[in-house]
């Protein structure tokens, strides 16, 4: 029973982080109106969080080795809760974007750490079922996010889409620390790949800003977009070269030599990219072009993930019996 409760706590933490990717989508028009910016500028609430997460996820391995997976997980939750408070209290749009960046930096390691700890605490024979439970929270989050975001924004105000994280973040942090402390593994000092980290921030940030502002600036008719694309391309190439030759790379790219791993990562990246792109864009389009309220836009967007919720437990039950491929 204790094992199941701990697994649910890890799943709940993962759910909260994934939820925050989509809960703000339907609230963008409300946030933009409340803080006196345009809807296109309002999408920075989503972009800032996503970029910050994308930067810190690759750091998870180094953080776990240096400080231990349990401590990284718990401190990530506490930081996520603190910056959720700041997001809800944001007096200006700039402050909100800054708080979302910090929230994303804390949220990035939570997802990989929750999965790592799940595999540590569950026996090997029960790992497929545990991962099935965990993956269900990953697909439920994008469904619940638009519904909660729309309902809360229309009913009590956009500030509360951030405040609802507070009891979950602090509650799970407290309970998980007590339950998982005995699973804290040994730590060791690992050199920090500052150059690799800097290049990662450079090319990911440039690429994300280019994609986010491209339409507004008329894509490659704008010198800004051209510069950003060049910086992203050069930064990415330099990042690959550096990480493949560094002694202690921040992202170990050598694992892509394994054909199965490369195919799996590519497939997942394309699948989740298409899924989350539609989850982000559809609610905004329904509200700005079709006249939907935030609540109804949330309901419409949520239907995209219903089948995924149904299939997750079925797939998990079959993994133990059949070849996962």
C-alpha angles and dihedrals in degrees: 000000000000089000091053092049091050090049090051090051091053090047091049091053090050090047092054094052094047090044091058091058091064106022091077094049098080091039094058094097090049092047092046092050094045094050097037101246133122121266090248090055089045091066087073085081086068098035096050092052094046095048093048091050092047090055097048099041092074088050092060095091093052092045092051092051094045101042106010129260095260095053093045090050095048096043089047089056093047092049090047090054094047094050091044086062090051091049091054092048095045110140095191136030093244091055090049093052090048091050091047090054090054090044090053092048089056094041096050097077094041096078098050092039092052090052093046093050091046091058091046097054101039121076114251093250091056096044095097092055091046091051089047089056091046094048090051089061088052092058097036091057095065089048097048094041099070093042094049093040093051097043095045094045093050095042111037107000140278093271090075095062084075099036092059088068093063102079092039095049097046095037095051091043092055096044095041092051091055093045099041105036091096089058093057105126129209118288131212137188109261121186114249116239095220094170092051091047092050092049091047092053091045099053098035092047093046093047094048094048090047092052093043097049099031098097093042092052095040094253116253093005084077121079088212092060092045092052092046092050092050092048091048093049095046092042091051093049092048090047092054093048094046096046092049092053103034119105093221106024118190087223116032101220092176089084087074088072085081105089096209092050092049093050092046094050092046092050093048092046093053093044097048091040092057093042097050093041090060092044090054099042103038099064092047092049093047092053100041099038108021101038097241120157117239090255095054092042087055092052091049093050093046094064090070091074102040095096091049090057091050094048099045098078091040092053091045091054091050097048092074091052103039139038105279090224 
